[in-house]
Amino acid sequence: MALDWEAIFATRAGRMRASEIRELLKLLEQPDIISFAGGIPDPALFPKEAFREAYASVLANGSAGAALQYSTSEGFPPLRDWIMRQMQALGVPCKPDNILITSGSQQALDYLGKLLLSPGDTALVTWPTYLGALQAFNAYEPRYDRLTPVHGNRTPAAYREAAAKAGGRVKFAYLTPDFANPTGETLDQEARERLLDLAGDLDIAVIEDTAYQSLRYDGKGVPSMLALDVARRGDIDATRTISCGSFSKTLAPGLRMGWICAASHVIRKLVLMKQASDLHSPTINQMAMHHVAEHAFAQQVEKVRSAYRHRRDHMLAALQRHMPEGVSWTRPEGGMFIWVTLPDHLDGAELLARAIETARIAFVPGRAFHADGTGGNTLRLSFSLASDEAIDEGIKRLGRVISEAL
Amino acid sequence: MALDWEAIFATRAGRMRASEIRELLKLLEQPDIISFAGGIPDPALFPKEAFREAYASVLANGSAGAALQYSTSEGFPPLRDWIMRQMQALGVPCKPDNILITSGSQQALDYLGKLLLSPGDTALVTWPTYLGALQAFNAYEPRYDRLTPVHGNRTPAAYREAAAKAGGRVKFAYLTPDFANPTGETLDQEARERLLDLAGDLDIAVIEDTAYQSLRYDGKGVPSMLALDVARRGDIDATRTISCGSFSKTLAPGLRMGWICAASHVIRKLVLMKQASDLHSPTINQMAMHHVAEHAFAQQVEKVRSAYRHRRDHMLAALQRHMPEGVSWTRPEGGMFIWVTLPDHLDGAELLARAIETARIAFVPGRAFHADGTGGNTLRLSFSLASDEAIDEGIKRLGRVISEAL
């Protein structure tokens, strides 16, 4: 492999880095490499028959004209209603005008960066955090400061002063409370409440990414940040939490469909932004997604959970067997990722180069997910695409590569 | 109707105005109103059977997994190839890396505003121009200056000095050379060459919107700005013209699918922007659109041309019969719109209010399309959705309403 590892991993987190990671993932798609790098759902689990029925139904004579025509920027009303009912079931009383359909949650993050950030403003994120969020926000030239919701954040004054010194204001906190990409970790209710306190003190928005929320394999669900915020304020229209959801991890990512649930005055601003940026998400996909959601969501979530739960368990067991002393990892209650921490003196990027050359296995080095370029001794393993055999063999080889590097 | 006309039309062109026009169009969707307001294609002409076959084929066992999965930001390679061949046939030698798939040409305009404009920079547009372009660009806070390509533009120095005085630089010229929305007018080759000269002198980009290019009903095609630019420079990668295309007016708008064709170094920047803003356009739609384009594009364009040609002719004949002295209008060689100029003292917005109240007919007042709020005595008529009977009766009523106002 003629990859320039230094060029790929030495830059500051940003536009180029995220795109380079994606380039890297493409390069790693070689048949003889066992890859735990890609963070994508298993296409074998997609509800293909339900989508076939949905598109056929949507393109039947009565509705084909509407499916192929322009539609409103807010989104297809029955789909907004379906999402509204889902949100209600998750403890968020809301109305259709609290919901905007977006082209994946990536578009939601882009819009929120555009809405909230001026150059030099501060966005609070965890170290590590979702790479696509950094990529979306970077277009609006923020500074990042660090949230540490588990161990206790800094004081509001400390965040405020650091932001002012950098010439801007703290504008929002972004986080994935459930089974985060890349760590797999879930915030407990107390940490969520403390984060709402901090956001209240700073008077900033909270952007909650719920992409993996439905993929819980065990343990008890924790109320979402938005549910907790509504419980405090009594009314979604009085909340500061903006919740970004997605069908990508439950039904399918190829339709690029997600949503934002938030106070209606926020949604109204985002609708104008949507109209200016792409008019609306594709009508036909919204109608088809509504059909599949109505007919197959619950079974599909059960199917996906069961498959990924098995893979997570299998990978955790393999790690237990094969990792040398001094290596630790997360035990996620859901999602797609396990986060591995190596002894301090090891570097994930160097390890990857060696792992590909000598063992034909791949993962994503953890530094990429850190806004400040730290995290060199970490790496992300995805179990969503791996067979039992690939996990057994791949984790065995990973253990060997790490042992040799120690 | 309890519409606040002053509020709707008195504001400066911008975000709110465009969205208000769209609100207005929704309000006008009443069964007893004959509307020439909406600028949308006729759903009766959509190639429904071809789309049915396309989605069934794409969701067949061999390809369903790929159709529902994530894909690359550049776009589905066979669709990029198809567009490349179309561009080549239109006199633009190019390669796949000169093509980016976008979510409609609206997204292309948004990206180009984001790529090229800083607040206070100048965008050159015609008065009137496409409302959606103003809406997309406004997010990046430009100043507008006026192109007059038919009668001769101002000098490069004049544009440059005005831009500097406003605290920015001229960044691009935007125009729809063929059958423009809203005027229906087409620029001759000489005007296109002059505009390329001006862009060269100013060293700015030219954004060419080709949304209606395939909808020519008579007269001889004029080479696109990009084709002329390539002819001058010898290589697309040396050109300054960025061409935005769309399937919305030929195949269907509900899939939100368009493209940008430009120098590969421009496309590379836009691919990173696409990745950060929504990862990629929906995989399934790109595959389905490719299928329909391969199997039905030529016949479909013929069918649409024939239907709209008839409606244009019918509306021009009705205008000839019913318009009072002092009213003039364009005779478009293609597209969907006829542009009517009233005597100076009449106001299109006032006339619309009266037309709805007393005659139950609707159109879009022309001031909305002018970046400076002029054009009060103009209006846009769309013939794309109207039956012969609606045209006969509606234009007769319009003539009466104008006569009464004179």
Interface residues (C-beta under 8 A of the other chain):
Chain A: R15 M16 A18 S19 R22 K26 I40 P41 P43 A44 F46 K48 F51 R52 Y55 A56 L59 N61 A64 G65 A66 A67 L68 Q69 Y70 S71 T72 S103 G104 Q106 Q107 D110 K114 G132 Q135 A136 N138 A139 S248 A252 P253 G254 L255 R256 M257 L272 M273 Q275 A276 S277 D278 L279 H280 S281 P282 T283 I284 N285
Chain B: R15 M16 A18 S19 R22 K26 I40 P41 P43 A44 F46 K48 F51 R52 Y55 A56 L59 N61 A64 G65 A66 A67 L68 Q69 Y70 S71 T72 S73 S103 G104 Q106 Q107 D110 K114 G132 Q135 A136 N138 A139 S248 A252 P253 G254 L255 R256 M257 L272 M273 Q275 A276 S277 D278 L279 H280 S281 P282 T283 I284 N285
